[in-house]
Amino acid sequence: MTTRPTDLTALVGSRICHDLISPLGAISNGVELLSMTGSVAGPEMALIAESIESANARIRFFRIAFGDAAADQDLGRSEILSVLNDITRSGRLRIDWSPQEITSRRDVKLVFLLIQCLETAMPYGGRIAITEDDDHWTILGSAEKMIILPKTWEVLANPAGAVPVSAAEVHFALIPALLHRSGRTLETVLGENRIEISF
């Protein structure tokens, strides 16, 4: 049996997230029980609770962005909103998800990877708006200050080019293969305070 490298990457992502969700959930439950008894209180406990919430939110987001996504799998709007609301709750980034219908998990995976690309360009926060019209997606990022590294975005514009990426930019490298598997073409418009991506 053979597995394509892109599929193997997604399966590794799914496995890591799956194995981390349970212990993080157990720690979260333990922190909640400690706070209910009142035996431990104060800013230290609040910091631990906040950190656990943030880690749980990121793992749920990563499970979709980096995990396996079969063509016949779907995600409901409420689940998508729950994940996005959790990862932006304590940050300076706002994400507006407009699609109302159940969405293909493969499309959501692609959108989540693109959200990470926009996060890379928006370290000081901003707004990301996601819309879908007749299976055509638009992801618009806007911020007062953006940091756009042209070589990094070249990975999306020219997938065949030999552009090196770091671990912090791996989401850029995963997108071309996913687009190819989905039969989609990506269009990106970079501006000083605005990035528009559509597929």
C-alpha positions, 0 to 999 in steps of 0.5 A, spaced: 500 500 500 502 506 498 500 513 500 501 520 497 506 524 501 501 530 502 496 524 505 501 522 509 503 529 512 495 530 513 495 523 517 501 525 521 497 532 523 491 528 525 495 523 529 499 529 533 492 533 534 488 526 536 494 524 541 494 531 544 487 533 545 485 528 551 491 530 555 489 537 554 482 536 556 484 532 562 489 538 564 483 543 563 478 538 567 483 538 573 484 546 573 476 547 573 476 542 579 481 546 583 478 552 582 471 549 584 474 547 591 477 554 592 484 550 594 488 554 589 486 561 587 490 567 584 493 570 578 497 564 577 491 559 576 488 564 572 494 564 567 494 556 567 487 556 565 487 561 560 493 558 557 490 551 557 484 554 553 488 557 548 492 550 547 485 547 546 483 552 541 489 551 537 489 544 537 482 544 534 484 549 529 490 545 527 486 538 527 482 541 521 488 545 518 493 540 518 489 534 519 486 529 514 480 531 510 476 526 505 472 529 500 466 526 503 467 530 510 463 536 512 463 541 517 457 545 520 457 552 521 456 552 528 463 547 529 467 552 525 464 558 528 466 555 535 473 554 533 474 560 530 471 564 536 476 560 541 482 562 537 481 569 537 478 570 544 484 573 547 487 576 541 487 582 537 485 578 530 477 578 528 475 573 524 468 573 520 465 567 517 459 568 513 458 562 509 451 559 512 451 552 510 455 546 511 461 546 508 466 541 505 472 539 510 477 540 505 474 547 503 475 549 510 482 546 511 484 550 505 481 556 508 484 555 515 491 554 512 490 561 508 488 564 515 494 562 517 498 565 511 494 572 513 496 571 520 503 571 518 502 578 515 498 581 521 502 580 527 499 586 530 492 584 529 486 586 524 480 583 521 479 577 516 473 576 512 471 569 509 465 569 504 463 564 499 458 564 493 457 559 489 463 555 491 467 561 490 471 563 496 474 569 498 478 571 504 480 578 505 485 580 510 485 587 512 490 591 518 493 598 519 500 595 519 502 588 515 508 585 514 508 582 507 514 578 505 514 577 498 518 571 497 514 567 502 507 569 498 511 567 492 510 559 494 503 561 493 504 564 486 509 560 483 508 553 486 513 550 482 519 555 484 524 552 489 522 557 495 525 555 502 520 556 508 521 555 515 517 551 520 513 557 522 511 558 514 509 551 513 502 552 511 504 556 505 508 550 503 502 545 504 497 549 500 499 548 493 498 541 493 491 541 496 489 546 491 492 541 486 488 535 489 481 539 489 482 542 482 482 549 484 486 555 482 488 560 487 488 568 486 492 573 491 492 580 491 497 583 496 496 591 498 499 595 503 494 594 508 490 589 505 490 582 502 485 578 498 485 571 496 480 567 492 479 560 489 
